Amino acid sequence: MSNISTATDATTAPLFNLSGRVALVTGSGQGMGLGAVRALCRQGASIVINDYYPERAESAAAALKAEGFSVCAAPGDITLPAVREQIVATARSTFGEIVVV
């Protein structure tokens, strides 16, 4: 008798609950950053996707929205104070206060 049919898939099982939480992930338009976004989305977080390249941020956000996740794009150079202020403003107006960075 095998327990495989009742085993929990570790890639989809919730590790913790981030429902109602807002996270900002910088450099998240592709690669490891996008992987981090997907992991946080699976835990229920709303995510602000930041990437230096606007097309990457927008593309990632569109793909994740199509999958049913709660995300928004806030592209720009995070090293610039005005851009940081705009990203925080976008997060607040879209989801509320950022609690995970």
Stockholm file with secondary structure:
# STOCKHOLM 1.0

chainA/1-101         MSNISTATDATTAPLFNLSGRVALVTGSGQGMGLGAVRALCRQGASIVINDYYPERAESAAAALKAEGFSVCAAPGDITLPAVREQIVATARSTFGEIVVV
#=GR chainA/1-101 SS CCCGGGCCCTTTSCSSCCTTCEEEETTCSSHHHHHHHHHHHHTTCEEEECCSSHHHHHHHHHHHHHTTCCEEECCSCTTSHHHHHHHHHHHHHHTCCCCBC
#=GC SS_cons         CCCGGGCCCTTTSCSSCCTTCEEEETTCSSHHHHHHHHHHHHTTCEEEECCSSHHHHHHHHHHHHHTTCCEEECCSCTTSHHHHHHHHHHHHHHTCCCCBC
//
